[in-house]
Amino acid sequence: MFLMMMAKLGKALVILPVPTEQTEQTEQTDEIPVRGAIPADKPALVVNSTKAKAGDKQVEVVIDVVNNPGILGMDFDLYYDDSVLTLVDAQSVLELEGCEYTPAAYYKNPTTFLWDFQDANWTQDGTVLKLYFDVAENAPAGKYEIKIMYSYGNIFGADFNPVDMAAKNGNISIS
């Protein structure tokens, strides 16, 4: 059902603007991440930042949905610095009847995550995904961004219309 819906919604892309004090410039690509502060009432996917040390294993990074207007289907891509971070596991934490999570066959940068809620219009806020990264033994200190990107129409509600959702990128800060 989800893949058929994607074909009906098309492949048009949109940049979801978010007000911010500082704006980073990115190269023009097919998918563009949203950066900056998210208004209090804006639906959003939020990558929570965390800290780690070089050589750490299974560093948990949580992705939350906030201000959920109701989602029937969702997929997004996750990007990270694979010279320092290795995605070793990802677990969907949604336990809704009628929710179908399609796990990635393998973790490659970028990795796509996909949910089809079928008839279960998911309206709750909270954690949607837990990611686990290994940090390289020789990782230099610094902040390594974890980005969410998606194409317009890849997140849609019960009415099958696209959900205008911001994305707040996070990072793993290595000391």
N, C-alpha and C positions, 0 to 999 in steps of 0.2 A: 504494500500500500504506500509506503513512504517513497520508494523509488519512483513509482508512477506519479505521485504527487509532485515530485521534483521536476519531472518532465513537463507537467502541466503549468507549473509556476515559472518555468523558464530559467535562463542563466544570466539574467540581468544582475549587475552588481551595483551596490550602493555603499557609499561611505556614511557611516553613522556619526554625525558630528557630536562631540562632547565638549562643553566649555572647559578650559584649562588655563592655568596661569602661564604655563610654558608649553609650547607645542613643539614636538620633535618632528623634523621633516623625514619622510621615508620615501624610498624610491617608488614610483608608480608601478604597481603589479596588478595581477588579476584580483587579488584579495588584499584588502588594506585593513590593518588593525586600528582599533580606536584607542586613543591614548588620553590620559588625563583624568580629571575628577568627574564623577558621575553624579548628576542631580539626584537628590534624595528620593524622588518618586519615579525615576527612570528604570524600566526593566533592564537587567544586566547579568552577564556572566562575569564572575569575579574570580581571578586567580589569586589566592592568598599567598603572600610572600613568607619565606622562612629563612632560617640560618643553618649553615652547615660548615664543615671543615673538609679540607682536602682528604680524600680517601674514605669519607663517610659512605655508608651503604644504606639503601632503603630510606632515603630522605623523603618524607611525606609532604606533598603539596596538594592542597584541597581546592577544588573549584566549586563555587557556590552560585546559585541563582537567587537574585534578589528582586523584589517587586514583580513577581511572576504574574503576568496577566492571564495565564492559561496557555499551555503548550501541548500540542498534539504530536508534533514531530520535531526533531532537532538533530542537526549534525554540525560539527565544527572541526577545524584542524588545529592542532597544537604544534607550535614551533619552539625550539630551544637550541642552545649552543651545544651541539653534539661533540665538540672537541673537548668539552669539560664535563658534560652531563650525559648519562645514559639512562633512558627510560627503561626500567626493568619490569614494571607492572603497573596496571591501571585497573581500578575496581569501581564499577557503578554502584552507588549506594541507594539507588531508588528501588523501593520494593512496593510497586503499585501493581495491582492486578491489571493485566492487559498491557503492561509496559514491556516492550521487547528491546533489550539492549544488544547491539551487535558488537562484540569485542573485536579489537583489531587482531588480525591473523598474526602479526608480528609488529614490534615497535620500531618504527623508522621515523626519522625526522623529515617532514612532518608526519604526524599520526592523526588519522581521522577517527572521531568518536561519533556513534550514531545511535539514536533512540527513536523508537516508533511507539507512541502511547496508544495506538489503535483507538479504541473508544474511551479511554481513560484520559480526560482532559486534566493534565497535571497543573494544579494551581498553587501548590505550596512553595514557600521559599525554603532554601536550605542547600545542603551539600548534594551535588549531583555526581561527583567523580573524585576519587582519591588516586593520585599519581605517586609513584615511587621511583626515585632517581638514585643512581649511584654516582658519586662524585669522583673524578679522576684523582689518582694519588698525587699527581704533580699539578693539580689545579691552582692557578694563581689566585690570590685574593681578589675579590671584586664581586659585583652584582651581575648575575646572569639571568637575563630576562626569559620568562616563559610567556609566550604570546598565544592568544586565541584569535583565530580569523575564521570568518564564514562568509559565504556568498548570500546575497539577498534571496530570500525564499527558502533557505535551508533551515530556518526556524519558523514554524507556523502554528497558529492556534486552532481551536475547535471549528472555527468558521473557514478553515483552510486558507486564510489570508496570512501573509507574512507578518511575523512579530518583529517590531522595531526594537531590537535589543542591543544595548551597548556592550562593550567588552572592556574589562579592566585587567590589564596585564599585570602579572606579578613577577617575582624573581626569587632566586636562591642566592643569598648573600654568603659568600665563602670568605672565612677569615683565616 
